[in-house]
Amino acid sequence: MLRFFYTLVFIIALPVVFYRLWIKDKKVPGYRIRWPERFGIYPAPTERRPVVWVHAVSVGEVVAATPVIRRLLESGEVAVMVTTMTPTGSTRVAETFGKQVLHVYAPYDLPWTVAAFLRRTRPVLTIIMETELWPNMLHECARQKLPAVLANARMSARSARRYARFATATRQLLECLSHVAVQNDEDGQRFLDLGLAPPKLTVTGSVKFDITVSPALRDSAAELRASYGATRPIFIAASTHDGEDAILLDAFAQVLAAQPTALLILVPRHPERFDEVYELSRARFSTCRRSTGHCPQGTQVIVGDTMGEMMLLYGCADIAFVGGSLIERGGHNMIEPACWGLPIICGPHTFNFADISKRLTQEGGMVTVTDAGSLATQLLTWLQNPQERQAVGLKAQQFAEQNRGAVERLMEIVRPYLPG
């Protein structure tokens, strides 16, 4: 019954949905194109191999899904259809895989759009990244006896409380899943408390630990670093949100007073904020855009306004701040800078990565700050003490390496659902 009312509300809200697409397209071009795909309308794939459907909402989920997709492609026995909800996610799929995978936008969560998508794609398995629990999507998968695995799943205490308000509907939703691969024991227990059957649960760890820094990427990062100034202190602030950039620029001003050659690479989380952040920085510092390809000598701030280059930009830095954490957004992926051996700084709000941030801090690879003053103090401590900075970065890197293996554990779960 709740799913019926959910669907009814979704239908009523469709004009608002289209209006939001139009508004978003003004800031991030791409939302208005290929809109029939969002209703399950697109040319049927000509692929003859069995298709595995991987759903990854946006850039973060595509990054998490990348090592999983690569493993699926290795055998050559299955084709992979990747769906995203955002143009930035779509761009990341194209940049990472090109024509190795099929890609369309995910259908809106309406019974007939999901059914239309499944008719055209005919997948043998659905892998949903992280915690995208869409009622009609999962119901239709269950109705068609299509196995659905929730991969790299997480369930924060806040999310669990929201799901618990609709206990019966949540339990029915979880019954549609074939298996849930969670990142840690605490997340797993929350799924069990919400009604997931214990045999359907496996703790695999986070697949984000299985990302690799290739030799080619290291070479590209070294070349870019040299162009910025091989001996300059470089600090990257990644995946920042509205409300954080001003704090970071305040902290950087304090750093410049003691380290006048320092460089800040400031990377907003969302493309629609690139111009805003550039103007904010330009009002105070000599600033250029990464998209220009070349920044003049004397540049103090580079705004990372390109897509798909986060790992490259991490490779240029000495210290990393991971955004979404000075405000209550829950933080973002700390594993990428850890793989580069960077010492990591976060704000106090890291509930999206609660287990990882806690363990990374305990291992000595990350510290927490609360404001511009404490951020500047920590930056100067590490910039003025290279041995300490490198030791903290090494601990972060060791933490990342010790936690690899989640992809293989996930593959053990999905193999029984694959042909042969």
Salt bridges, closest charged atoms under 4 A:
ASP25 OD2 - ARG32 NE 3.06
GLU37 OE2 - ARG34 NE 3.06
GLU47 OE2 - ARG49 NE 2.73
GLU74 OE1 - ARG71 NE 3.36
GLU130 OE1 - ARG154 NH2 3.58
GLU130 OE2 - LYS208 NZ 3.37
GLU140 OE2 - ARG143 NH2 2.53
ASP187 OD1 - ARG190 NH1 3.34
ASP245 OD2 - ARG273 NH2 2.46
ASP250 OD1 - ARG284 NH1 2.63
ASP275 OD1 - ARG289 NH2 2.97
GLU276 OE2 - ARG273 NH2 3.65
GLU279 OE1 - ARG282 NH2 2.91
ASP305 OD2 - ARG289 NH1 3.48
GLU309 OE1 - ARG290 NE 2.83
ASP318 OD1 - ARG225 NH1 3.21
GLU328 OE1 - ARG158 NH2 3.77
ASP355 OD2 - ARG359 NE 3.04
GLU408 OE1 - ARG71 NH2 2.84
GLU408 OE2 - ARG415 NH2 2.97
